[in-house]
Amino acid sequence: MMTKLWKQWKASGLAMAAIAVTAAVAVAVPSAMAQRDPAYEKARAAGQIGEQPDGYLGIVGSATKEVRDLVTDINIKRKAAYTSNAPQGSTVEQFAFATGCNLIAKTRPGEKYKAPDGRWLTRDSGPPVRDTRCP
Amino acid sequence: MTRTEIERRWTVGGRKLAILGAAASLAACVQVDTPDKPIEINLNINIKQEIVYKLDGDAKKLIEQNGDIF
């Protein structure tokens, strides 16, 4: 009887621990998500991918499947972010464009970005070539 | 030519006409109208400068709050 009770206690204790671990992970994830994935950072720095005026990532030249999947994944997440955060009175496309202006402005020297004429340019120390409507 | 033979020929001719008519109407059904203008895909984003300026603050906030995807 005593051992049975102990077993029950142990089982519920394990379940509690599992719940606690899950909760801890759930809490820890948002702060970890604030950082770029190393593979994403690497592809950016290598100029395999770049920022487009429409607020999405683009592939520069030919890329590996990993890089293409990475771009697709991030662009889906970006679209979701634009969709859920577009202020009243603006479209998702417009909000994405306004964000794209900022994202191109934020590129670091060596990173790629797409100019309004469609060319992929490498960011240097000077200001990037952006759409005339960008602030 | 007997009267019945003439009548029979008329009927045959009528049937042929009916078949021709049906074929013609079928042909009319199959006809597809092609658009005279080519399909255009507009890649230009419809946004005025004042809207971009207005959205700038929200855009900056979005980037800050989603450091992993930007």
Backbone of each chain as ProteinMPNN parsed JSONL, in Angstrom:
{"seq_chain_A": "MMTKLWKQWKASGLAMAAIAVTAAVAVAVPSAMAQRDPAYEKARAAGQIGEQPDGYLGIVGSATKEVRDLVTDINIKRKAAYTSNAPQGSTVEQFAFATGCNLIAKTRPGEKYKAPDGRWLTRDSGPPVRDTRCP", "coords_chain_A": {"N_chain_A": [[0.842, -1.202, 0.0], [1.876, 1.218, 0.883], [4.042, 1.468, -0.839], [2.681, 1.668, -3.209], [1.388, 4.074, -2.966], [3.559, 5.752, -2.83], [4.578, 5.389, -5.364], [2.593, 6.583, -6.827], [2.85, 9.204, -6.011], [5.381, 9.724, -6.958], [4.965, 9.541, -9.69], [3.195, 11.663, -10.17], [4.795, 13.698, -9.386], [6.775, 13.624, -11.333], [5.266, 14.325, -13.545], [4.611, 16.927, -12.842], [7.14, 18.051, -12.898], [7.7, 17.819, -15.571], [5.815, 19.554, -16.64], [6.728, 21.922, -15.515], [9.216, 22.16, -16.784], [8.413, 22.465, -19.471], [7.033, 24.868, -19.275], [9.117, 26.551, -18.571], [10.68, 26.441, -20.888], [8.917, 27.566, -22.717], [8.836, 30.141, -21.737], [11.46, 30.871, -22.053], [11.873, 30.793, -24.795], [10.846, 33.182, -26.313], [12.797, 35.207, -25.755], [15.052, 34.03, -26.786], [14.354, 33.937, -29.407], [14.64, 36.467, -30.302], [17.029, 36.781, -31.436], [18.97, 36.436, -34.429], [19.031, 33.457, -36.379], [21.98, 31.467, -36.571], [22.585, 30.382, -39.137], [21.083, 31.981, -40.801], [22.213, 34.495, -40.322], [24.747, 33.972, -41.326], [24.259, 33.463, -44.076], [23.365, 35.959, -44.859], [25.622, 37.583, -44.357], [27.361, 36.407, -46.155], [26.35, 37.25, -48.503], [24.531, 35.75, -49.906], [21.885, 36.008, -49.66], [19.532, 38.728, -49.645], [18.117, 41.977, -48.781], [14.957, 43.063, -49.924], [13.103, 45.722, -51.607], [10.4, 45.318, -51.099], [10.077, 44.412, -48.55], [10.717, 41.821, -48.012], [12.908, 38.92, -47.951], [15.356, 38.117, -50.422], [16.817, 35.866, -52.837], [20.117, 35.878, -53.859], [21.454, 35.298, -56.899], [22.256, 31.833, -57.517], [21.232, 29.478, -55.111], [21.742, 27.198, -52.358], [19.626, 24.431, -51.356], [19.138, 24.574, -48.661], [19.535, 27.285, -48.071], [17.53, 28.396, -49.64], [15.265, 27.289, -48.426], [15.489, 28.462, -45.949], [15.088, 31.174, -46.542], [12.443, 31.067, -47.507], [11.119, 30.218, -45.193], [11.637, 32.36, -43.369], [10.455, 34.466, -44.782], [7.771, 33.706, -44.739], [7.243, 33.958, -42.041], [7.726, 36.683, -41.792], [5.688, 37.719, -43.378], [3.495, 36.96, -41.846], [3.981, 38.513, -39.583], [3.78, 41.103, -40.655], [1.139, 41.021, -41.444], [-0.289, 40.676, -39.026], [0.405, 42.977, -37.705], [-0.003, 45.257, -39.222], [-0.931, 48.605, -39.264], [-4.191, 50.102, -38.721], [-5.926, 51.115, -41.597], [-3.886, 50.801, -43.372], [-2.435, 48.661, -45.872], [-1.244, 45.231, -45.862], [0.78, 44.947, -47.662], [1.655, 47.589, -47.974], [2.596, 48.147, -45.403], [4.623, 46.28, -45.261], [6.291, 47.264, -47.217], [7.062, 49.762, -46.133], [8.476, 48.793, -43.975], [10.467, 47.484, -45.338], [11.919, 49.639, -46.386], [13.223, 50.499, -44.069], [14.63, 48.164, -43.426], [16.444, 47.92, -45.525], [17.88, 50.221, -45.118], [19.087, 49.519, -42.773], [20.922, 47.565, -43.454], [24.146, 46.056, -43.257], [27.549, 47.018, -44.108], [28.713, 45.168, -46.867], [26.615, 43.417, -46.968], [23.829, 42.335, -49.018], [21.412, 44.119, -51.005], [18.367, 44.915, -52.714], [18.098, 47.174, -55.315], [15.84, 49.868, -56.378], [15.627, 49.501, -59.159], [15.875, 46.808, -59.521], [18.347, 45.601, -59.44], [20.848, 43.729, -57.688], [22.642, 45.052, -55.123], [25.684, 45.715, -53.319], [25.949, 46.654, -50.037], [27.71, 49.489, -49.068], [29.87, 51.791, -47.307], [28.44, 54.072, -47.665], [25.118, 55.67, -48.024], [22.317, 53.477, -48.823], [20.873, 52.692, -52.096], [17.666, 53.575, -52.41], [14.041, 53.298, -52.727], [12.36, 56.207, -53.874], [10.317, 56.996, -52.255], [10.934, 56.242, -49.73], [11.551, 57.162, -46.312]], "CA_chain_A": [[0.0, 0.0, 0.0], [2.776, 2.376, 1.01], [4.82, 1.602, -2.083], [1.765, 2.098, -4.272], [1.162, 5.505, -2.742], [4.835, 6.393, -3.195], [4.658, 5.349, -6.829], [1.662, 7.598, -7.339], [3.481, 10.5, -5.716], [6.52, 9.871, -7.857], [4.434, 9.788, -11.038], [2.646, 13.017, -10.255], [5.961, 14.588, -9.28], [7.393, 13.636, -12.669], [4.376, 15.094, -14.413], [4.776, 18.329, -12.448], [8.456, 18.471, -13.381], [7.581, 17.947, -17.026], [5.056, 20.79, -16.885], [7.613, 23.023, -15.16], [10.229, 22.281, -17.84], [7.723, 23.003, -20.643], [6.751, 26.278, -19.002], [10.399, 27.263, -18.614], [11.064, 26.538, -22.297], [7.991, 28.522, -23.333], [9.234, 31.475, -21.293], [12.802, 31.157, -22.564], [11.886, 30.904, -26.263], [10.765, 34.516, -26.906], [14.044, 35.959, -25.674], [15.999, 33.394, -27.694], [13.901, 34.219, -30.758], [14.992, 37.833, -30.666], [18.305, 36.722, -32.143], [18.957, 35.763, -35.732], [19.583, 32.117, -36.465], [23.342, 31.565, -37.132], [22.574, 30.086, -40.577], [20.523, 33.186, -41.428], [23.265, 35.515, -40.194], [25.838, 33.566, -42.216], [23.807, 33.662, -45.465], [23.325, 37.422, -45.054], [26.999, 38.078, -44.409], [27.996, 35.859, -47.355], [25.715, 37.86, -49.672], [23.7, 34.763, -50.621], [20.531, 36.54, -49.589], [19.532, 40.171, -49.427], [16.847, 42.64, -48.481], [14.243, 43.607, -51.083], [12.277, 46.884, -51.25], [9.04, 44.932, -50.698], [10.06, 43.99, -47.158], [10.999, 40.393, -47.905], [14.261, 38.509, -48.315], [15.492, 37.548, -51.754], [17.996, 35.043, -53.064], [21.03, 36.493, -54.823], [22.041, 34.236, -57.717], [21.745, 30.492, -57.216], [21.479, 29.149, -53.711], [21.508, 25.81, -51.961], [18.27, 24.177, -50.886], [19.089, 25.038, -47.266], [19.377, 28.742, -48.1], [16.191, 28.676, -50.188], [14.291, 26.939, -47.38], [15.641, 29.482, -44.901], [14.427, 32.388, -47.048], [11.002, 30.794, -47.528], [10.673, 30.168, -43.802], [11.643, 33.715, -42.791], [9.456, 35.282, -45.48], [6.443, 33.329, -44.236], [7.134, 34.585, -40.712], [7.622, 38.133, -42.002], [4.33, 38.006, -43.864], [2.61, 36.833, -40.683], [4.234, 39.679, -38.726], [3.199, 42.27, -41.344], [-0.316, 40.862, -41.445], [-0.884, 40.896, -37.701], [0.789, 44.273, -37.131], [-0.283, 46.386, -40.12], [-1.867, 49.509, -38.598], [-5.486, 50.364, -39.363], [-5.87, 52.043, -42.722], [-2.82, 50.451, -44.315], [-2.477, 47.264, -46.287], [-0.083, 44.416, -45.482], [1.795, 45.274, -48.669], [2.183, 48.918, -47.653], [3.365, 48.049, -44.154], [5.826, 45.531, -45.609], [7.134, 48.185, -47.981], [7.615, 50.731, -45.175], [9.474, 48.055, -43.198], [11.558, 47.237, -46.279], [12.728, 50.875, -46.409], [14.061, 50.451, -42.868], [15.516, 46.996, -43.475], [17.54, 48.227, -46.457], [18.693, 51.235, -44.444], [19.81, 48.854, -41.684], [21.9, 46.563, -43.917], [25.531, 46.371, -42.877], [28.451, 46.943, -45.255], [28.989, 43.807, -47.322], [25.342, 42.715, -47.174], [23.167, 42.655, -50.287], [20.056, 44.646, -51.014], [17.876, 45.117, -54.078], [17.817, 48.57, -55.644], [14.509, 49.972, -57.016], [15.641, 49.017, -60.549], [15.931, 45.353, -59.533], [19.72, 45.089, -59.325], [21.351, 43.434, -56.34], [23.813, 45.869, -54.821], [26.328, 45.427, -52.041], [25.98, 47.837, -49.183], [29.037, 49.98, -48.682], [29.784, 52.712, -46.161], [27.504, 55.147, -47.998], [23.699, 55.31, -47.903], [21.881, 52.571, -49.89], [19.962, 53.224, -53.113], [16.332, 53.119, -52.019], [12.885, 53.888, -53.398], [12.274, 57.648, -53.551], [9.281, 57.218, -51.237], [11.437, 55.877, -48.397], [11.892, 58.348, -45.516]], "C_chain_A": [[0.875, 1.249, 0.0], [3.553, 2.6, -0.285], [3.945, 2.116, -3.218], [1.549, 3.613, -4.194], [2.397, 6.296, -3.199], [4.97, 6.5, -4.711], [3.783, 6.442, -7.436], [2.249, 8.99, -7.161], [4.588, 10.796, -6.72], [6.036, 10.255, -9.263], [3.922, 11.216, -11.163], [3.779, 14.041, -10.162], [6.644, 14.732, -10.618], [6.578, 14.499, -13.62], [4.534, 16.587, -14.131], [6.085, 18.877, -12.996], [8.403, 18.727, -14.886], [6.868, 19.25, -17.381], [5.954, 22.004, -16.626], [8.649, 23.267, -16.25], [9.609, 22.918, -19.084], [7.486, 24.493, -20.472], [8.031, 27.098, -19.107], [10.848, 27.48, -20.049], [10.212, 27.591, -22.986], [8.371, 29.954, -22.977], [10.562, 31.868, -21.938], [12.809, 31.426, -24.064], [11.788, 32.348, -26.791], [12.061, 35.308, -26.852], [15.092, 35.376, -26.632], [15.651, 33.738, -29.145], [14.265, 35.629, -31.235], [16.303, 37.885, -31.452], [18.149, 36.021, -33.487], [19.58, 34.386, -35.605], [20.988, 32.228, -37.089], [23.401, 31.322, -38.647], [22.067, 31.299, -41.376], [21.579, 34.299, -41.456], [24.386, 35.237, -41.209], [25.482, 33.842, -43.684], [23.739, 35.147, -45.819], [24.727, 37.959, -45.281], [27.701, 37.617, -45.681], [27.409, 36.454, -48.635], [24.908, 36.881, -50.506], [22.248, 35.21, -50.653], [20.599, 38.043, -49.311], [18.147, 40.713, -49.165], [16.248, 43.248, -49.754], [13.401, 44.816, -50.668], [10.869, 46.514, -50.77], [8.947, 44.418, -49.261], [10.332, 42.507, -46.936], [12.441, 40.108, -48.304], [14.245, 37.954, -49.731], [16.771, 36.751, -51.852], [18.843, 35.698, -54.146], [21.713, 35.364, -55.592], [21.446, 32.883, -57.381], [22.134, 30.146, -55.781], [21.205, 27.681, -53.445], [20.068, 25.674, -51.465], [18.099, 24.707, -49.461], [18.808, 26.541, -47.222], [17.979, 29.107, -48.607], [15.106, 28.402, -49.152], [14.291, 27.983, -46.267], [14.899, 30.757, -45.285], [12.91, 32.211, -47.043], [10.43, 30.856, -46.118], [10.589, 31.574, -43.193], [10.584, 34.589, -43.468], [8.029, 34.965, -45.049], [6.212, 33.997, -42.882], [7.0, 36.101, -40.831], [6.213, 38.503, -42.435], [3.327, 37.951, -42.717], [2.747, 38.052, -39.774], [3.625, 40.941, -39.345], [1.67, 42.225, -41.25], [-0.915, 41.179, -40.08], [-0.552, 42.265, -37.12], [0.512, 45.477, -38.026], [-1.294, 47.322, -39.457], [-3.138, 49.71, -39.416], [-5.31, 51.371, -40.485], [-4.73, 51.787, -43.677], [-2.907, 48.977, -44.671], [-1.204, 46.558, -45.811], [1.094, 44.777, -46.389], [2.464, 46.624, -48.361], [3.05, 48.879, -46.399], [4.678, 47.311, -44.406], [6.812, 46.431, -46.349], [7.819, 49.186, -47.054], [8.692, 50.07, -44.311], [10.704, 47.786, -44.059], [12.497, 48.44, -46.394], [13.721, 50.858, -45.253], [15.07, 49.31, -42.926], [16.698, 47.224, -44.412], [18.479, 49.25, -45.815], [19.583, 50.606, -43.371], [20.854, 47.836, -42.147], [23.307, 47.021, -43.541], [26.419, 46.287, -44.107], [28.808, 45.495, -45.599], [27.719, 43.016, -47.595], [24.693, 43.193, -48.48], [21.787, 43.267, -50.072], [19.661, 44.917, -52.454], [17.516, 46.587, -54.273], [16.438, 48.656, -56.314], [14.48, 49.478, -58.463], [15.79, 47.499, -60.651], [17.323, 44.759, -59.418], [20.049, 44.781, -57.866], [22.608, 44.25, -56.137], [24.392, 45.439, -53.477], [26.408, 46.716, -51.249], [27.424, 48.209, -48.886], [28.867, 50.971, -47.534], [28.783, 53.844, -46.404], [26.058, 54.737, -47.811], [23.27, 54.394, -49.06], [20.97, 53.277, -50.899], [18.572, 52.68, -52.797], [15.261, 53.794, -52.864], [12.764, 55.347, -52.94], [11.237, 57.935, -52.469], [9.747, 56.863, -49.822], [11.826, 57.126, -47.604], [13.41, 58.543, -45.392]], "O_chain_A": [[0.656, 2.193, -0.759], [3.706, 3.724, -0.764], [4.39, 2.886, -4.07], [1.531, 4.318, -5.202], [2.298, 7.337, -3.848], [5.399, 7.515, -5.26], [4.155, 7.119, -8.395], [2.156, 9.839, -8.047], [4.726, 11.9, -7.246], [6.588, 11.136, -9.923], [4.192, 11.895, -12.154], [3.727, 15.106, -10.778], [7.048, 15.83, -11.001], [7.119, 15.29, -14.392], [4.584, 17.404, -15.05], [6.147, 20.003, -13.491], [8.966, 19.693, -15.4], [7.268, 19.957, -18.306], [5.955, 22.973, -17.386], [8.937, 24.41, -16.605], [10.206, 23.81, -19.687], [7.705, 25.282, -21.391], [8.033, 28.198, -19.661], [11.335, 28.554, -20.4], [10.723, 28.412, -23.748], [8.248, 30.864, -23.797], [10.772, 33.021, -22.317], [13.639, 32.189, -24.559], [12.586, 32.715, -27.654], [12.393, 36.011, -27.807], [15.901, 36.101, -27.209], [16.531, 33.821, -30.001], [14.2, 35.93, -32.426], [16.639, 38.905, -32.054], [17.31, 35.136, -33.654], [20.519, 34.172, -34.838], [21.177, 32.995, -38.034], [24.169, 31.975, -39.355], [22.554, 31.596, -42.467], [21.799, 34.947, -42.479], [24.897, 36.151, -41.858], [26.291, 34.382, -44.438], [24.025, 35.536, -46.951], [24.994, 38.68, -46.242], [28.535, 38.337, -46.229], [27.913, 36.194, -49.727], [24.627, 37.141, -51.676], [21.485, 34.845, -51.547], [21.6, 38.552, -48.807], [17.143, 40.015, -49.306], [16.953, 43.866, -50.553], [13.022, 44.929, -49.502], [10.217, 47.318, -50.104], [7.87, 44.035, -48.805], [10.198, 41.999, -45.823], [13.108, 40.943, -48.913], [13.246, 37.392, -50.18], [17.694, 36.93, -51.058], [18.343, 36.032, -55.22], [22.458, 34.572, -55.015], [20.278, 32.786, -57.006], [23.222, 30.482, -55.313], [20.52, 27.012, -54.218], [19.39, 26.664, -51.192], [17.04, 25.224, -49.106], [17.97, 27.011, -46.454], [17.33, 30.007, -48.075], [14.155, 29.171, -49.011], [13.247, 28.338, -45.72], [14.181, 31.345, -44.476], [12.18, 33.107, -46.621], [9.389, 31.468, -45.882], [9.585, 31.928, -42.575], [9.898, 35.363, -42.802], [7.179, 35.853, -45.0], [5.135, 34.528, -42.61], [6.26, 36.73, -40.074], [5.62, 39.46, -41.937], [2.425, 38.784, -42.624], [1.753, 38.563, -39.258], [3.025, 41.752, -38.641], [1.009, 43.236, -41.013], [-1.93, 41.869, -39.987], [-1.169, 42.678, -36.138], [0.769, 46.611, -37.622], [-2.397, 46.893, -39.119], [-3.156, 49.515, -40.632], [-4.612, 52.372, -40.323], [-4.606, 52.474, -44.691], [-3.384, 48.155, -43.888], [-0.228, 47.195, -45.416], [2.235, 44.895, -45.944], [3.681, 46.769, -48.477], [4.109, 49.505, -46.345], [5.715, 47.662, -43.843], [8.021, 46.36, -46.126], [9.02, 49.428, -47.177], [9.691, 50.699, -43.959], [11.837, 47.851, -43.581], [13.715, 48.281, -46.487], [14.901, 51.161, -45.427], [16.223, 49.469, -42.525], [17.814, 46.782, -44.136], [19.7, 49.164, -45.947], [20.681, 51.088, -43.095], [21.595, 47.298, -41.323], [23.606, 48.214, -43.515], [26.096, 45.57, -45.054], [29.158, 44.704, -44.723], [27.737, 42.054, -48.363], [24.967, 44.288, -48.972], [21.098, 42.973, -49.096], [20.518, 45.125, -53.313], [16.742, 47.164, -53.508], [15.913, 47.64, -56.771], [13.423, 49.078, -58.952], [15.828, 46.959, -61.757], [17.468, 43.541, -59.31], [19.601, 45.465, -56.945], [23.55, 44.138, -56.922], [23.7, 44.883, -52.624], [26.881, 47.739, -51.745], [28.242, 47.37, -48.508], [27.832, 50.982, -46.867], [28.334, 54.495, -45.461], [25.782, 53.586, -47.475], [23.8, 54.516, -50.165], [20.376, 54.314, -50.602], [18.328, 51.478, -52.901], [15.535, 54.731, -53.613], [13.028, 55.676, -51.784], [11.27, 58.991, -51.837], [9.056, 57.142, -48.842], [12.381, 58.062, -48.179], [13.861, 59.494, -44.754]]}, "seq_chain_B": "MTRTEIERRWTVGGRKLAILGAAASLAACVQVDTPDKPIEINLNINIKQEIVYKLDGDAKKLIEQNGDIF", "coords_chain_B": {"N_chain_B": [[-41.127, 9.37, -110.018], [-42.54, 8.616, -107.023], [-45.009, 9.921, -104.793], [-44.594, 9.271, -102.122], [-41.908, 8.674, -102.169], [-40.739, 11.13, -102.662], [-41.486, 12.481, -100.352], [-40.043, 10.977, -98.476], [-37.407, 11.588, -99.214], [-37.339, 14.248, -98.591], [-37.586, 14.129, -95.873], [-35.176, 12.858, -95.206], [-33.41, 14.763, -96.074], [-34.104, 16.75, -94.277], [-33.287, 15.631, -91.87], [-30.534, 15.593, -92.241], [-30.048, 18.277, -92.308], [-30.773, 18.957, -89.726], [-28.783, 17.624, -88.279], [-26.526, 18.954, -89.212], [-27.111, 21.469, -88.277], [-27.041, 21.037, -85.506], [-24.364, 20.369, -85.202], [-23.19, 22.741, -85.942], [-24.103, 24.414, -83.898], [-22.859, 23.237, -81.764], [-20.209, 23.718, -82.38], [-20.21, 26.418, -82.036], [-20.489, 26.546, -79.314], [-18.058, 25.608, -78.361], [-16.3, 27.512, -79.059], [-13.876, 29.824, -77.996], [-13.301, 32.877, -76.497], [-10.567, 34.914, -76.947], [-8.648, 37.044, -74.895], [-8.164, 40.426, -75.856], [-6.238, 42.028, -74.849], [-2.936, 41.716, -73.437], [-2.179, 39.816, -70.44], [-1.457, 41.636, -67.625], [0.941, 41.951, -65.07], [1.088, 43.706, -62.252], [3.754, 44.995, -60.679], [4.255, 47.139, -59.161], [4.087, 48.691, -56.082], [1.326, 50.03, -54.585], [1.578, 52.78, -53.029], [1.75, 55.761, -51.257], [4.123, 58.379, -50.575], [3.563, 59.755, -48.199], [2.181, 57.859, -46.73], [4.145, 55.951, -46.302], [5.827, 57.369, -44.635], [4.134, 57.714, -42.458], [3.879, 55.107, -41.594], [6.357, 54.499, -40.721], [7.281, 54.575, -37.996], [5.886, 52.408, -36.8], [6.941, 50.378, -38.329], [9.629, 50.366, -37.57], [9.354, 49.621, -34.906], [8.313, 47.065, -35.195], [10.49, 45.722, -36.336], [12.334, 45.859, -34.252], [11.037, 44.321, -32.319], [10.992, 41.845, -33.414], [13.502, 40.528, -33.795], [14.583, 38.128, -34.702], [13.629, 37.493, -37.244], [14.18, 39.595, -38.878]], "CA_chain_B": [[-40.982, 9.481, -108.563], [-43.843, 8.578, -106.347], [-45.196, 10.952, -103.767], [-43.956, 8.829, -100.864], [-40.443, 8.772, -102.303], [-40.395, 12.549, -102.489], [-41.638, 12.782, -98.92], [-38.937, 10.327, -97.771], [-36.196, 12.371, -99.495], [-37.422, 15.51, -97.82], [-37.292, 13.828, -94.457], [-33.735, 12.595, -95.103], [-32.768, 16.083, -96.16], [-34.374, 17.443, -93.006], [-32.422, 15.046, -90.842], [-29.171, 16.069, -92.51], [-30.034, 19.685, -91.892], [-30.81, 18.973, -88.265], [-27.448, 17.217, -87.808], [-25.634, 20.078, -89.526], [-27.452, 22.555, -87.335], [-26.544, 20.646, -84.185], [-22.903, 20.463, -85.275], [-22.858, 24.169, -85.975], [-24.331, 24.995, -82.574], [-21.811, 22.698, -80.894], [-18.989, 24.454, -82.71], [-20.354, 27.742, -81.429], [-20.296, 26.385, -77.875], [-16.654, 25.353, -78.072], [-15.537, 28.727, -79.353], [-13.353, 30.523, -76.82], [-12.859, 34.244, -76.792], [-9.247, 35.234, -76.401], [-8.603, 38.465, -74.529], [-7.365, 41.192, -76.818], [-5.093, 42.665, -74.157], [-2.134, 40.745, -72.678], [-2.365, 39.892, -68.986], [-0.381, 42.423, -67.017], [1.152, 41.777, -63.633], [1.592, 44.981, -61.739], [4.684, 44.793, -59.572], [4.389, 48.374, -58.41], [3.322, 48.727, -54.845], [0.552, 51.264, -54.545], [1.777, 53.43, -51.734], [2.212, 57.154, -51.367], [5.202, 58.707, -49.643], [3.044, 60.146, -46.877], [1.814, 56.631, -46.008], [5.404, 55.336, -45.861], [6.273, 58.16, -43.478], [3.221, 57.451, -41.354], [4.091, 53.733, -41.132], [7.766, 54.328, -40.365], [7.43, 54.262, -36.571], [5.407, 51.041, -36.572], [7.876, 49.479, -38.998], [10.825, 50.296, -36.711], [8.96, 48.87, -33.711], [8.166, 45.665, -35.628], [11.841, 45.172, -36.521], [12.917, 45.725, -32.91], [10.375, 43.265, -31.556], [11.118, 40.544, -34.097], [14.91, 40.48, -34.206], [14.965, 36.854, -35.317], [13.222, 37.353, -38.655], [14.589, 40.765, -39.671]], "C_chain_B": [[-42.35, 9.524, -107.907], [-43.867, 9.648, -105.26], [-44.48, 10.583, -102.45], [-42.448, 8.956, -100.925], [-39.977, 10.207, -102.094], [-40.44, 12.929, -101.004], [-40.46, 12.247, -98.125], [-37.658, 11.155, -97.973], [-36.18, 13.665, -98.683], [-37.041, 15.265, -96.37], [-35.801, 13.605, -94.258], [-32.983, 13.919, -95.133], [-32.938, 16.864, -94.871], [-33.466, 16.943, -91.903], [-30.999, 15.559, -90.981], [-29.022, 17.509, -92.019], [-29.957, 19.8, -90.373], [-29.44, 18.646, -87.694], [-26.462, 18.359, -88.029], [-25.832, 21.222, -88.529], [-26.89, 22.274, -85.955], [-25.024, 20.806, -84.133], [-22.474, 21.92, -85.218], [-23.012, 24.795, -84.591], [-23.285, 24.508, -81.578], [-20.51, 23.468, -81.092], [-19.022, 25.825, -82.052], [-20.103, 27.669, -79.93], [-18.822, 26.298, -77.511], [-15.802, 26.617, -78.252], [-15.131, 29.478, -78.074], [-12.882, 31.907, -77.243], [-11.501, 34.492, -76.154], [-9.224, 36.709, -76.04], [-7.724, 39.238, -75.516], [-6.142, 41.837, -76.174], [-4.263, 41.604, -73.443], [-2.352, 40.92, -71.175], [-1.171, 40.63, -68.386], [-0.286, 42.143, -65.526], [1.79, 43.066, -63.135], [2.469, 44.75, -60.517], [4.858, 46.046, -58.73], [3.501, 48.337, -57.178], [2.623, 50.079, -54.783], [0.66, 51.884, -53.155], [2.326, 54.831, -51.956], [3.257, 57.413, -50.287], [4.68, 59.047, -48.242], [2.648, 58.933, -46.047], [3.082, 55.944, -45.485], [5.912, 56.061, -44.612], [5.434, 57.844, -42.244], [3.476, 56.071, -40.737], [5.489, 53.508, -40.571], [7.978, 53.919, -38.902], [7.026, 52.84, -36.247], [6.365, 50.02, -37.171], [9.124, 49.283, -38.132], [10.55, 49.44, -35.472], [8.887, 47.37, -34.04], [9.536, 44.99, -35.752], [12.493, 44.907, -35.162], [12.359, 44.512, -32.169], [10.507, 41.881, -32.183], [12.519, 40.374, -34.68], [15.324, 39.201, -34.92], [14.634, 36.762, -36.795], [13.615, 38.554, -39.524], [16.107, 40.958, -39.675]], "O_chain_B": [[-43.189, 10.37, -108.216], [-42.83, 10.192, -104.879], [-43.87, 11.417, -101.78], [-41.783, 9.284, -99.942], [-38.964, 10.464, -101.443], [-39.549, 13.603, -100.486], [-39.931, 12.916, -97.238], [-36.915, 11.395, -97.021], [-35.147, 14.098, -98.171], [-36.314, 16.03, -95.737], [-35.217, 14.085, -93.287], [-32.066, 14.165, -94.349], [-32.023, 17.558, -94.429], [-32.942, 17.721, -91.106], [-30.344, 15.911, -89.999], [-28.022, 17.89, -91.41], [-29.207, 20.602, -89.816], [-28.978, 19.292, -86.753], [-25.666, 18.689, -87.149], [-24.889, 21.834, -88.027], [-26.33, 23.161, -85.31], [-24.472, 21.31, -83.155], [-21.517, 22.277, -84.532], [-22.18, 25.593, -84.158], [-22.873, 25.239, -80.677], [-19.813, 23.821, -80.141], [-18.005, 26.328, -81.575], [-19.572, 28.608, -79.338], [-18.387, 26.836, -76.494], [-14.729, 26.753, -77.664], [-15.957, 29.725, -77.194], [-12.158, 32.066, -78.225], [-11.324, 34.296, -74.951], [-9.726, 37.54, -76.798], [-6.677, 38.755, -75.947], [-5.154, 42.148, -76.84], [-4.835, 40.666, -72.888], [-2.665, 42.011, -70.698], [-0.018, 40.27, -68.625], [-1.292, 42.102, -64.817], [2.884, 43.448, -63.55], [1.985, 44.359, -59.455], [5.533, 46.019, -57.701], [2.321, 47.994, -57.244], [3.252, 51.129, -54.912], [-0.086, 51.537, -52.239], [3.248, 55.042, -52.745], [3.277, 56.766, -49.24], [5.281, 58.672, -47.235], [2.756, 58.951, -44.821], [3.098, 55.422, -44.37], [6.369, 55.432, -43.658], [5.954, 57.723, -41.135], [3.317, 55.878, -39.532], [5.774, 52.45, -40.009], [8.767, 53.02, -38.614], [7.724, 52.14, -35.513], [6.581, 48.945, -36.611], [9.613, 48.163, -37.983], [11.389, 48.646, -35.046], [9.339, 46.527, -33.265], [9.721, 43.847, -35.335], [13.12, 43.869, -34.951], [13.083, 43.782, -31.493], [10.175, 40.872, -31.561], [12.699, 40.117, -35.87], [16.307, 39.192, -35.661], [15.292, 36.025, -37.529], [13.417, 38.544, -40.739], [16.608, 41.896, -40.295]]}, "name": "protein", "num_of_chains": 2, "seq": "MMTKLWKQWKASGLAMAAIAVTAAVAVAVPSAMAQRDPAYEKARAAGQIGEQPDGYLGIVGSATKEVRDLVTDINIKRKAAYTSNAPQGSTVEQFAFATGCNLIAKTRPGEKYKAPDGRWLTRDSGPPVRDTRCPMTRTEIERRWTVGGRKLAILGAAASLAACVQVDTPDKPIEINLNINIKQEIVYKLDGDAKKLIEQNGDIF"}
